[in-house]
Amino acid sequence: MSETDSFIDEVTEEVRRDRLFRLMRRYGWIAVVLVLLLVGGTAYREYTRSVEAARAQAFGDAIIAALENDDASDRVAALDDIAAPTDEANAVLDMLIAAEQGVAGEGEAASERLSQTATNGDLPEIYRQIASFKALTRPETPLSVEERRVAFEAMATPGAPLRLLAEEQLALLDIETGDTDAALSRLNAILGDAELTAGLRRRASQLIVALGGEIEAS
């Protein structure tokens, strides 16, 4: 390489370097802002997670403390004083309160609380279904057998999260109305379901035996 070519290369490199420096001076602040936004966003996200975890921990601790009361009425009062951090947490809290109200002999209040949760359109479907299921199975429910049957059949549709529990309740309604054959058929269908749990298997098997039927599913 000649001295002229070397000089041209050096000048070209200097021009490129000058252009790069000018670009950095003109647009370098954008990179700085992007870095700050990235770091700040990460820090805010971690802070938010920390706050949410602390609120959830405090909520759980408050529930445990409330349930340590010996008297059911005291447990109801203590649970009722807890501020839930989210709508979903409030739904869980309401179901806990309803359970304690039932123990305290406040069955109608428990049923009303569960019904309010079941009809709260702001809650995810699973919370409303659980509350509705609990309300339907309370002895204070004002609904007739047929009204309860319609409600449980809606929960027993394929893919529904409480499908098998609803089928169990439908079998109990069959027993209540004296239709033993329908109850036995439904209970054996439950035993043959792939999603059957151990607890439900035990209850269904016991019911079949109590009704004088035979367990058909393996």
LINSUL-V833768 format. One line per field, one symbol per residue. ss: DSSP state (@ for helix, = for strand, . for the rest). psi: psi as a letter, one per 40 degrees, with the letter a starting at -180 (. if undefined). burial: # if it has 9 or more other C-alpha atoms within 8 Angstrom, else .. Layout:
BEGIN
ss = ???
psi = ???
burial = ???
END
This chain:
BEGIN
ss = ..@@@@@@@@@@@@@@@@@@@@@@@@@@@@@@@@@@@@@@@@@@@@@@@@@@@@@@@@@@@@@@@@@....@@@@@@@@@......@@@@@@@@@@@@@@@@@...@@@@@@@@@@@@......@@@@@@@@@@@@@.......@@@@@@@@@@@.......@@@@@@@@@@@@@@...@@@@@@@@@@@@......@@@@@@@@@@@@@........
psi = hiddddddddddddddddddddddddedddddddddddddddddddddddddddddddddddddddeeidhdddddddddehhhdidddddddddddddddddeefddddddddddddeheeiiddddddddddddeieeheiiddddddddddeeiheidfddddddddddddddeegddddddddddddehdehidddddddddddddeeaihdi.
burial = .....#................##...##.........................##..#..##..##.#..#####.##..#.##.################.#.##.#######.##....#...##########.#..#......##..##.##.....##############...##.###.#######...#...##..##.###.....#...
END
